[in-house]
Amino acid sequence: MTRIWLALVMVLWAVPSVAAEFHLSSPVLKDKGTIGNEQVFNGFGCTGANVSPELNWENAPKDTKSFAVTVYDPDAPTGSGWWHWVIFNIPASVHKLPANVGRSGDALPPPGSIQSMTDFGQPGYGGPCPPAGDKPHRYIFTVHALKVDQLPLKAEASGAMVGFYLNQNSLGKATFTALYGR
């Protein structure tokens, strides 16, 4: 009997533990789901409310020192996609962005964080607004776990510049894709 217990303990000890996966979610957006009018841009022919969705993340990599959140449309007819939201230097203690925190101006993003330039030419959240009649576009929501406390960038940084620094300092990322067409 002792041999059986010893063998069982050795087998269980040898099985690697599986860490929970870094995960991003939203109570109003689902992976592969359709984006509602609340998050759609107000302009360029769209009449949405342009409210950034609540985002929640969990199980970030162990040594995370800060986060960044991006929303990117790879289907925009620009040749380079479209940055809809870029916010970085989010403290490691933050694991949620409330709805509408991406509003430019009087919204309250986490202390120390920076909302940089989008392809709309301004900082803050800019919701979906693909060309009328185009196929539904994919909007990739991503939270990036970073190995640095802060990226050495200012609010005038482009999405591409922020993306370069995110890739240089990434410990991991969690993502989901939502769809919108008109």
N, C-alpha and C positions, 0 to 999 in steps of 0.2 A: 504494500500500500504506500509506503514511504517513497518508493521508486516512482510510482505513478504521480504522486504530488510533486515530486522533484522534477519529473519530466514536464508536467503541466506548467509549473512555474518557469522553467527554462524556455518553453515554447512561447508563453505569454510575454516574457521578458524580451525575447528575440523579435517579436512582432513590432514593427515601428509604429509609434503613435502617429495618428493623422491629425494635423492641426486643422482647425476650422479655416475655411477658405475666406479670403478677403472678399467682401461682398458689398455692393452698392444697391440701394433700393429707394423707391419713392412710393408714398401712399396714393399718388395720383397718376403715376406713369408705370406701365408694365413693360417688361422686355418684349419686344416685337408688337406691342400694343400701339394704338393710335393716340396721338397727342390731342388733347381737348383744346377748345377755343381759349380757355383761361391762360394757357401757356403760349399761344400764337402771337406773333408780332403784330403791332398796331402801326401799319405804314406799308409802303410798297404795294398797296392794293389789298392788304390784309387788315382785318378789323378785330383782332384778338385783344385780350386784356394785357398781354405781355408780362405775365407774372411768372417769375422763376419758380419751379416746383420745389417742394420740400424734398431734400435728399438726405438719406441716412446711410452710414457705412459702419461696418464692424469687422473685427478680426484683422486689423492692419498688421503688417509685418512688425516684428518685435522692436526693431531699432528706429522706427519712424520718428522723425523730428518735426515734420510739418506735412501739410497736405496741400494739394491744388485740385481744383475742379475745372473741367473743360466740357464744353458742348460743341461738337463739330459735325458739320454736314458734308460728307464726302461726295454727295451727288449734286452739289451746286454747280451750275454751268459756268464755272470760272476758270477751269483748268487747274485749280488749286484747292477746291473745296471752300468752306465758309466757316469761320470761327464765330459762334453765337454767344459764347460766354467763356471768360478766362478769369479765374480768381485763384490767387496763390498766396503763400505765406500764412496759410490757415494753421493756427497752433495745433500741435499734436493732441492736445486735450479735447479738441472739438471733433465730434463724430456725427454732426447734423448741421445742415443749413436749412433754416425755416423758409417757408414759402415767401416769395417776394423780396428776399434779401438781396437779390441781384438787381433790384431797381437802382438806377443811377440817382445820385443826389442824397436824399435824406434816409435811405435804407440803412440798416445797421448790420453790415457784415461783421464777422468775428474781429475783435481787436487785433491790429497789426496786419491784417490781410489786405491785399491789393486786388482790385478789379481792374484789369488792364483792357487795352483796346480790343474791340471786336471788329469784324469786317463791316459792321454798320458805321464804323468811324468814331465810335464812342465807347467808353467803358460801361460795364454792367451787362445784364442779361438782355439779349435780343432774341425773341422767340422765332419759331419756324415761319417762313413765308416763301415757299418755293414758287416758281413761275406757274401761273394758271395753266392747267392742262398737262403739266409735266407729271410723270409718274410720282408716286409718293417717295419722298426723300427719307433717308435714314439720318437720324439725329443720335449721335453717339455721346452719351453721358458718361464721363469718366472721373473717378477720384484717383489721384496719384498720391502714393505714400513716398515721401522723400527723405533722403538721408541728411539733409541740411535743414537748419532752423528757418533760413530765409533764402530766397533766390535774389541775386544782386541786380534786380530789375525795378524799374519805375512803372507807374501807371500808363505811360506812353508806349510801353513795349507791345509789339504786335503778337498775335497768336502764334505765329511761326517762331518768333524769338523765344517766347515763353516755352513753346514745345521743345525747342532745342535744349533749354536748361532742364526741363522736366526729364527728358530722356537721359541727360548726363547725370542726374541725381536720383533716379528712380530706384526704389526698393520693391515696388510692385504697384499694380493698379487693378481696380475693379471697375467694371463697365456694364452698361446695358444700352440697348438700342431701341428707340421708339420711332414711330413713323408718322409722317404728315404729308398730305397732298391736297391740292385744290383744283 
